Amino acid sequence: MAQAILSITQLNEYIRGRMDEDPLLAQVAVRGEISNYKLYPSGHHYFTLKDEASALRCVLFKGNASRLRFRPDNGMKIIAMGRVSVFPRDGAYQLYCTALAVDGVGDLYAAFEQMKKKLAAQGLFDPSHKKRIPRYPGTIGIVTSSAGAAIHDMLRILGKRYPLTQVRLFPVRVQGAGASQEIAAAIRYANHYKLADVLIVGRGGGSMEDLWAFNEEPVAYAIYESEIPVISAVGHEPDVTISDYVADMRAATPSNAAELAVPDQDGLRQNLDAMSDTMTGTLSRQLKAARQHWQILSQSPVLRDPTGYLSQQRKNLELLANRMITAQNKQVSQHNQRYIAAVSKLDAMSPLKVLTRGYSMAQKENGEIIRSVHQTEQGEQISVRLSDGKLIARILEREEE
């Protein structure tokens, strides 16, 4: 019997048909490490799964990829679920993935860590960006579900602790598709119209899947961009979400958020009472001190006998004036004595005093005193000063000794 000759396409189609009929290959789960990962503009993901000895080509089409919670990356260990079939064009078999899961940890946890790392690198968790929660908020906005138990707990606590504040509810879905967009829109709406002094964003407890809306980017960016301070209140104490990292304050539970958002009126009353007691005590001490001071003043001479006080002050003033006059006269006398002594010394040193003893003083016409015959010329006119006047003379002859 002659052997049938097949085209390559026929052979590949035959092999694919046989593989598609195999129930084991129709739904298989494969563990391996991602390599050669590529995301094409079409939205399809192509990569290779490998272990210590082998490799398997894989494809994850856009429709299935949209359901992923995390982004695949080279080196990541995963479990891929899908069917094995042949791609007729290349004649190579590959795994057509329908779902991926991170090996060893849940895919939600992996997605959480990826998102946390990404937003931290962008500075959304930076402490310098945190805003202070107002101490006495006039209006509190609550972004949560209107049907959950969390809103009733918060309203009860807020009404009990600080009934002066006004509460505005921004009802949103807190889980499921589109929940993160609703939460983000409510935060931006409150900011746009400045509807609150502080926002509480959160919900009651649940699984990580239930809380996932608070791990998504729209909520994180809306909280980061909020000009109104935000308190994140998601789940219970052990639950930690991305919104907790971005918010200005994290509360362990929605009830705890209500406690953190407002002061306790009982505590305020106690503080006011203590301040009132302090002020009363201070005023009492001041009044007592003023009364004692008044009593001291009332016993003073100036108030008991004003005329006597003035008479005494007048005597003191007269005594002081007499002391000043005595001191001034003494000072004038001392100055006069020093003046007389100085005049006597000056008179004794005066050249005119010498003239009274029979001496004379010759001067040239310009007043220069003649001390040597060499200062004069024959025929020059000079003056000779005596004790009782002066003589005008002319030099007839010079004679040196």
Contacts in CASP RR format, 6 or more apart in sequence:
PFRMAT RR
TARGET T0000
AUTHOR 0000-0000-0000
METHOD contacts of the structure
MODEL  1
MAQAILSITQLNEYIRGRMDEDPLLAQVAVRGEISNYKLYPSGHHYFTLK
DEASALRCVLFKGNASRLRFRPDNGMKIIAMGRVSVFPRDGAYQLYCTAL
AVDGVGDLYAAFEQMKKKLAAQGLFDPSHKKRIPRYPGTIGIVTSSAGAA
IHDMLRILGKRYPLTQVRLFPVRVQGAGASQEIAAAIRYANHYKLADVLI
VGRGGGSMEDLWAFNEEPVAYAIYESEIPVISAVGHEPDVTISDYVADMR
AATPSNAAELAVPDQDGLRQNLDAMSDTMTGTLSRQLKAARQHWQILSQS
PVLRDPTGYLSQQRKNLELLANRMITAQNKQVSQHNQRYIAAVSKLDAMS
PLKVLTRGYSMAQKENGEIIRSVHQTEQGEQISVRLSDGKLIARILEREE
E
6 14 0 8 1.000
8 91 0 8 1.000
9 88 0 8 1.000
12 86 0 8 1.000
12 88 0 8 1.000
12 91 0 8 1.000
13 88 0 8 1.000
15 86 0 8 1.000
15 91 0 8 1.000
15 93 0 8 1.000
16 85 0 8 1.000
16 86 0 8 1.000
16 88 0 8 1.000
17 86 0 8 1.000
19 25 0 8 1.000
19 84 0 8 1.000
19 85 0 8 1.000
19 86 0 8 1.000
19 93 0 8 1.000
20 26 0 8 1.000
20 83 0 8 1.000
20 85 0 8 1.000
25 83 0 8 1.000
25 84 0 8 1.000
25 85 0 8 1.000
26 83 0 8 1.000
27 81 0 8 1.000
27 82 0 8 1.000
27 83 0 8 1.000
28 81 0 8 1.000
28 82 0 8 1.000
28 83 0 8 1.000
28 84 0 8 1.000
28 95 0 8 1.000
29 79 0 8 1.000
29 80 0 8 1.000
29 81 0 8 1.000
29 82 0 8 1.000
30 49 0 8 1.000
30 56 0 8 1.000
30 79 0 8 1.000
30 80 0 8 1.000
30 81 0 8 1.000
30 95 0 8 1.000
31 51 0 8 1.000
31 77 0 8 1.000
31 78 0 8 1.000
31 79 0 8 1.000
31 103 0 8 1.000
32 49 0 8 1.000
32 50 0 8 1.000
32 51 0 8 1.000
32 77 0 8 1.000
32 78 0 8 1.000
32 79 0 8 1.000
32 80 0 8 1.000
32 103 0 8 1.000
33 49 0 8 1.000
33 50 0 8 1.000
33 51 0 8 1.000
33 75 0 8 1.000
33 76 0 8 1.000
33 77 0 8 1.000
33 78 0 8 1.000
34 47 0 8 1.000
34 48 0 8 1.000
34 49 0 8 1.000
34 72 0 8 1.000
34 73 0 8 1.000
34 74 0 8 1.000
34 75 0 8 1.000
34 76 0 8 1.000
34 77 0 8 1.000
34 78 0 8 1.000
35 47 0 8 1.000
35 48 0 8 1.000
35 49 0 8 1.000
35 50 0 8 1.000
35 55 0 8 1.000
35 74 0 8 1.000
35 75 0 8 1.000
36 46 0 8 1.000
36 47 0 8 1.000
36 48 0 8 1.000
36 74 0 8 1.000
37 45 0 8 1.000
37 46 0 8 1.000
37 47 0 8 1.000
37 72 0 8 1.000
37 73 0 8 1.000
37 74 0 8 1.000
38 45 0 8 1.000
38 46 0 8 1.000
38 47 0 8 1.000
39 45 0 8 1.000
40 46 0 8 1.000
42 62 0 8 1.000
43 62 0 8 1.000
43 65 0 8 1.000
44 59 0 8 1.000
44 60 0 8 1.000
44 61 0 8 1.000
44 62 0 8 1.000
44 65 0 8 1.000
45 59 0 8 1.000
45 60 0 8 1.000
45 61 0 8 1.000
45 65 0 8 1.000
45 72 0 8 1.000
45 97 0 8 1.000
46 57 0 8 1.000
46 58 0 8 1.000
46 59 0 8 1.000
46 60 0 8 1.000
47 58 0 8 1.000
47 60 0 8 1.000
47 72 0 8 1.000
48 55 0 8 1.000
48 56 0 8 1.000
48 57 0 8 1.000
48 58 0 8 1.000
49 55 0 8 1.000
49 56 0 8 1.000
49 58 0 8 1.000
49 78 0 8 1.000
49 80 0 8 1.000
49 95 0 8 1.000
50 56 0 8 1.000
56 94 0 8 1.000
56 95 0 8 1.000
57 92 0 8 1.000
57 93 0 8 1.000
57 94 0 8 1.000
57 95 0 8 1.000
58 80 0 8 1.000
58 94 0 8 1.000
58 95 0 8 1.000
58 96 0 8 1.000
58 97 0 8 1.000
59 94 0 8 1.000
59 95 0 8 1.000
59 96 0 8 1.000
59 97 0 8 1.000
60 72 0 8 1.000
60 97 0 8 1.000
60 100 0 8 1.000
61 96 0 8 1.000
64 97 0 8 1.000
64 98 0 8 1.000
64 99 0 8 1.000
67 99 0 8 1.000
68 100 0 8 1.000
68 107 0 8 1.000
68 111 0 8 1.000
69 107 0 8 1.000
69 108 0 8 1.000
69 110 0 8 1.000
69 111 0 8 1.000
69 212 0 8 1.000
70 102 0 8 1.000
70 107 0 8 1.000
70 108 0 8 1.000
70 110 0 8 1.000
70 111 0 8 1.000
70 114 0 8 1.000
71 111 0 8 1.000
71 114 0 8 1.000
72 78 0 8 1.000
72 100 0 8 1.000
76 102 0 8 1.000
76 110 0 8 1.000
77 102 0 8 1.000
77 103 0 8 1.000
77 104 0 8 1.000
78 100 0 8 1.000
78 101 0 8 1.000
78 102 0 8 1.000
78 103 0 8 1.000
79 100 0 8 1.000
79 101 0 8 1.000
79 102 0 8 1.000
79 103 0 8 1.000
80 95 0 8 1.000
80 97 0 8 1.000
80 99 0 8 1.000
80 100 0 8 1.000
81 97 0 8 1.000
81 98 0 8 1.000
81 99 0 8 1.000
81 100 0 8 1.000
81 101 0 8 1.000
82 95 0 8 1.000
82 96 0 8 1.000
82 97 0 8 1.000
82 98 0 8 1.000
82 99 0 8 1.000
83 95 0 8 1.000
83 96 0 8 1.000
83 98 0 8 1.000
84 93 0 8 1.000
84 94 0 8 1.000
84 95 0 8 1.000
84 96 0 8 1.000
85 93 0 8 1.000
85 94 0 8 1.000
85 96 0 8 1.000
86 92 0 8 1.000
86 93 0 8 1.000
86 94 0 8 1.000
87 93 0 8 1.000
87 94 0 8 1.000
100 107 0 8 1.000
101 107 0 8 1.000
102 109 0 8 1.000
102 110 0 8 1.000
108 208 0 8 1.000
108 209 0 8 1.000
108 212 0 8 1.000
109 208 0 8 1.000
111 215 0 8 1.000
112 208 0 8 1.000
112 215 0 8 1.000
112 242 0 8 1.000
115 215 0 8 1.000
115 216 0 8 1.000
115 217 0 8 1.000
115 220 0 8 1.000
115 242 0 8 1.000
116 242 0 8 1.000
116 245 0 8 1.000
119 125 0 8 1.000
119 217 0 8 1.000
119 220 0 8 1.000
119 242 0 8 1.000
119 245 0 8 1.000
119 246 0 8 1.000
120 245 0 8 1.000
123 129 0 8 1.000
124 220 0 8 1.000
124 221 0 8 1.000
124 224 0 8 1.000
124 245 0 8 1.000
124 246 0 8 1.000
125 245 0 8 1.000
125 246 0 8 1.000
129 224 0 8 1.000
130 248 0 8 1.000
130 249 0 8 1.000
131 229 0 8 1.000
131 248 0 8 1.000
132 229 0 8 1.000
132 248 0 8 1.000
133 198 0 8 1.000
133 229 0 8 1.000
133 231 0 8 1.000
133 248 0 8 1.000
133 249 0 8 1.000
133 260 0 8 1.000
133 261 0 8 1.000
134 197 0 8 1.000
134 198 0 8 1.000
134 229 0 8 1.000
135 263 0 8 1.000
136 162 0 8 1.000
136 164 0 8 1.000
136 262 0 8 1.000
136 263 0 8 1.000
137 165 0 8 1.000
137 196 0 8 1.000
137 197 0 8 1.000
137 198 0 8 1.000
137 261 0 8 1.000
137 262 0 8 1.000
138 164 0 8 1.000
138 165 0 8 1.000
138 166 0 8 1.000
138 197 0 8 1.000
139 165 0 8 1.000
139 166 0 8 1.000
139 167 0 8 1.000
139 168 0 8 1.000
139 195 0 8 1.000
139 196 0 8 1.000
139 197 0 8 1.000
140 158 0 8 1.000
140 165 0 8 1.000
140 166 0 8 1.000
140 167 0 8 1.000
140 168 0 8 1.000
140 196 0 8 1.000
140 197 0 8 1.000
140 198 0 8 1.000
140 199 0 8 1.000
140 200 0 8 1.000
140 261 0 8 1.000
140 262 0 8 1.000
141 167 0 8 1.000
141 168 0 8 1.000
141 169 0 8 1.000
141 170 0 8 1.000
141 190 0 8 1.000
141 195 0 8 1.000
141 196 0 8 1.000
141 198 0 8 1.000
141 199 0 8 1.000
141 200 0 8 1.000
142 151 0 8 1.000
142 154 0 8 1.000
142 167 0 8 1.000
142 168 0 8 1.000
142 169 0 8 1.000
142 170 0 8 1.000
142 199 0 8 1.000
142 200 0 8 1.000
143 170 0 8 1.000
143 172 0 8 1.000
143 183 0 8 1.000
143 186 0 8 1.000
143 187 0 8 1.000
143 190 0 8 1.000
143 199 0 8 1.000
143 200 0 8 1.000
143 201 0 8 1.000
143 202 0 8 1.000
144 150 0 8 1.000
144 151 0 8 1.000
144 154 0 8 1.000
144 169 0 8 1.000
144 170 0 8 1.000
144 171 0 8 1.000
144 172 0 8 1.000
144 174 0 8 1.000
144 200 0 8 1.000
144 201 0 8 1.000
144 202 0 8 1.000
144 203 0 8 1.000
144 254 0 8 1.000
145 151 0 8 1.000
145 171 0 8 1.000
145 172 0 8 1.000
145 173 0 8 1.000
145 174 0 8 1.000
145 203 0 8 1.000
146 169 0 8 1.000
146 171 0 8 1.000
148 203 0 8 1.000
148 204 0 8 1.000
149 204 0 8 1.000
150 202 0 8 1.000
150 203 0 8 1.000
150 204 0 8 1.000
150 233 0 8 1.000
150 254 0 8 1.000
150 255 0 8 1.000
151 169 0 8 1.000
151 254 0 8 1.000
153 254 0 8 1.000
153 255 0 8 1.000
153 258 0 8 1.000
154 200 0 8 1.000
154 254 0 8 1.000
154 255 0 8 1.000
154 257 0 8 1.000
154 258 0 8 1.000
155 167 0 8 1.000
157 255 0 8 1.000
157 258 0 8 1.000
157 259 0 8 1.000
158 165 0 8 1.000
158 167 0 8 1.000
158 258 0 8 1.000
158 261 0 8 1.000
158 262 0 8 1.000
159 165 0 8 1.000
160 265 0 8 1.000
161 258 0 8 1.000
161 259 0 8 1.000
161 262 0 8 1.000
161 263 0 8 1.000
161 264 0 8 1.000
161 265 0 8 1.000
162 262 0 8 1.000
162 263 0 8 1.000
162 264 0 8 1.000
162 265 0 8 1.000
163 265 0 8 1.000
164 265 0 8 1.000
165 262 0 8 1.000
168 190 0 8 1.000
168 195 0 8 1.000
168 196 0 8 1.000
170 186 0 8 1.000
170 189 0 8 1.000
170 190 0 8 1.000
172 179 0 8 1.000
172 182 0 8 1.000
172 183 0 8 1.000
172 185 0 8 1.000
172 186 0 8 1.000
173 179 0 8 1.000
173 182 0 8 1.000
173 213 0 8 1.000
174 183 0 8 1.000
174 202 0 8 1.000
174 203 0 8 1.000
174 204 0 8 1.000
174 213 0 8 1.000
174 214 0 8 1.000
175 203 0 8 1.000
175 209 0 8 1.000
175 210 0 8 1.000
175 211 0 8 1.000
175 212 0 8 1.000
175 213 0 8 1.000
176 212 0 8 1.000
176 213 0 8 1.000
178 213 0 8 1.000
179 213 0 8 1.000
180 213 0 8 1.000
180 214 0 8 1.000
180 216 0 8 1.000
180 217 0 8 1.000
180 218 0 8 1.000
180 219 0 8 1.000
181 218 0 8 1.000
183 201 0 8 1.000
183 213 0 8 1.000
183 214 0 8 1.000
183 218 0 8 1.000
183 219 0 8 1.000
183 222 0 8 1.000
184 218 0 8 1.000
184 219 0 8 1.000
184 221 0 8 1.000
184 222 0 8 1.000
185 222 0 8 1.000
187 199 0 8 1.000
187 201 0 8 1.000
187 219 0 8 1.000
187 222 0 8 1.000
187 223 0 8 1.000
187 226 0 8 1.000
187 230 0 8 1.000
188 222 0 8 1.000
188 225 0 8 1.000
188 226 0 8 1.000
189 195 0 8 1.000
190 196 0 8 1.000
190 199 0 8 1.000
190 226 0 8 1.000
190 228 0 8 1.000
191 225 0 8 1.000
191 226 0 8 1.000
191 227 0 8 1.000
191 228 0 8 1.000
194 228 0 8 1.000
196 228 0 8 1.000
197 228 0 8 1.000
197 229 0 8 1.000
198 228 0 8 1.000
198 229 0 8 1.000
198 230 0 8 1.000
198 231 0 8 1.000
198 261 0 8 1.000
199 226 0 8 1.000
199 228 0 8 1.000
199 229 0 8 1.000
199 230 0 8 1.000
199 231 0 8 1.000
200 230 0 8 1.000
200 231 0 8 1.000
200 233 0 8 1.000
200 251 0 8 1.000
200 254 0 8 1.000
200 257 0 8 1.000
200 258 0 8 1.000
200 261 0 8 1.000
201 214 0 8 1.000
201 219 0 8 1.000
201 223 0 8 1.000
201 230 0 8 1.000
201 231 0 8 1.000
201 232 0 8 1.000
201 233 0 8 1.000
201 234 0 8 1.000
201 243 0 8 1.000
201 247 0 8 1.000
202 214 0 8 1.000
202 232 0 8 1.000
202 233 0 8 1.000
202 234 0 8 1.000
202 235 0 8 1.000
202 243 0 8 1.000
202 254 0 8 1.000
202 257 0 8 1.000
203 211 0 8 1.000
203 214 0 8 1.000
203 233 0 8 1.000
203 234 0 8 1.000
203 235 0 8 1.000
203 254 0 8 1.000
204 234 0 8 1.000
204 235 0 8 1.000
204 236 0 8 1.000
204 253 0 8 1.000
204 254 0 8 1.000
205 211 0 8 1.000
205 234 0 8 1.000
205 235 0 8 1.000
205 236 0 8 1.000
205 239 0 8 1.000
206 235 0 8 1.000
206 236 0 8 1.000
206 239 0 8 1.000
211 234 0 8 1.000
211 235 0 8 1.000
211 239 0 8 1.000
211 241 0 8 1.000
213 219 0 8 1.000
214 232 0 8 1.000
214 234 0 8 1.000
214 241 0 8 1.000
214 242 0 8 1.000
214 243 0 8 1.000
214 244 0 8 1.000
215 241 0 8 1.000
215 242 0 8 1.000
215 243 0 8 1.000
216 242 0 8 1.000
219 242 0 8 1.000
219 243 0 8 1.000
220 242 0 8 1.000
220 243 0 8 1.000
220 246 0 8 1.000
223 230 0 8 1.000
223 232 0 8 1.000
223 243 0 8 1.000
223 246 0 8 1.000
223 247 0 8 1.000
224 246 0 8 1.000
229 248 0 8 1.000
229 249 0 8 1.000
230 246 0 8 1.000
230 247 0 8 1.000
230 248 0 8 1.000
230 249 0 8 1.000
231 247 0 8 1.000
231 248 0 8 1.000
231 249 0 8 1.000
231 250 0 8 1.000
231 251 0 8 1.000
231 257 0 8 1.000
231 260 0 8 1.000
231 261 0 8 1.000
232 241 0 8 1.000
232 243 0 8 1.000
232 244 0 8 1.000
232 246 0 8 1.000
232 247 0 8 1.000
232 249 0 8 1.000
232 250 0 8 1.000
232 251 0 8 1.000
232 257 0 8 1.000
233 250 0 8 1.000
233 251 0 8 1.000
233 252 0 8 1.000
233 253 0 8 1.000
233 254 0 8 1.000
233 256 0 8 1.000
233 257 0 8 1.000
234 241 0 8 1.000
234 243 0 8 1.000
234 244 0 8 1.000
235 253 0 8 1.000
235 254 0 8 1.000
236 252 0 8 1.000
236 253 0 8 1.000
237 252 0 8 1.000
237 253 0 8 1.000
244 250 0 8 1.000
249 260 0 8 1.000
251 257 0 8 1.000
251 259 0 8 1.000
251 260 0 8 1.000
297 303 0 8 1.000
298 304 0 8 1.000
301 308 0 8 1.000
301 309 0 8 1.000
301 312 0 8 1.000
302 309 0 8 1.000
347 353 0 8 1.000
351 361 0 8 1.000
352 387 0 8 1.000
355 361 0 8 1.000
355 385 0 8 1.000
355 386 0 8 1.000
355 387 0 8 1.000
356 387 0 8 1.000
358 386 0 8 1.000
358 387 0 8 1.000
360 384 0 8 1.000
360 385 0 8 1.000
360 386 0 8 1.000
361 369 0 8 1.000
361 384 0 8 1.000
361 385 0 8 1.000
362 369 0 8 1.000
362 370 0 8 1.000
362 382 0 8 1.000
362 383 0 8 1.000
362 384 0 8 1.000
362 385 0 8 1.000
363 369 0 8 1.000
363 370 0 8 1.000
363 382 0 8 1.000
363 383 0 8 1.000
363 384 0 8 1.000
363 385 0 8 1.000
364 370 0 8 1.000
364 375 0 8 1.000
364 376 0 8 1.000
364 380 0 8 1.000
364 382 0 8 1.000
365 381 0 8 1.000
365 382 0 8 1.000
365 383 0 8 1.000
367 383 0 8 1.000
368 375 0 8 1.000
370 376 0 8 1.000
370 382 0 8 1.000
373 398 0 8 1.000
373 399 0 8 1.000
373 400 0 8 1.000
376 382 0 8 1.000
376 395 0 8 1.000
376 398 0 8 1.000
377 395 0 8 1.000
378 395 0 8 1.000
378 396 0 8 1.000
378 397 0 8 1.000
378 398 0 8 1.000
379 394 0 8 1.000
379 395 0 8 1.000
379 396 0 8 1.000
380 394 0 8 1.000
380 395 0 8 1.000
381 392 0 8 1.000
381 393 0 8 1.000
381 394 0 8 1.000
381 395 0 8 1.000
382 392 0 8 1.000
382 393 0 8 1.000
382 394 0 8 1.000
382 395 0 8 1.000
383 390 0 8 1.000
383 391 0 8 1.000
383 392 0 8 1.000
383 393 0 8 1.000
384 390 0 8 1.000
384 391 0 8 1.000
384 392 0 8 1.000
384 393 0 8 1.000
END
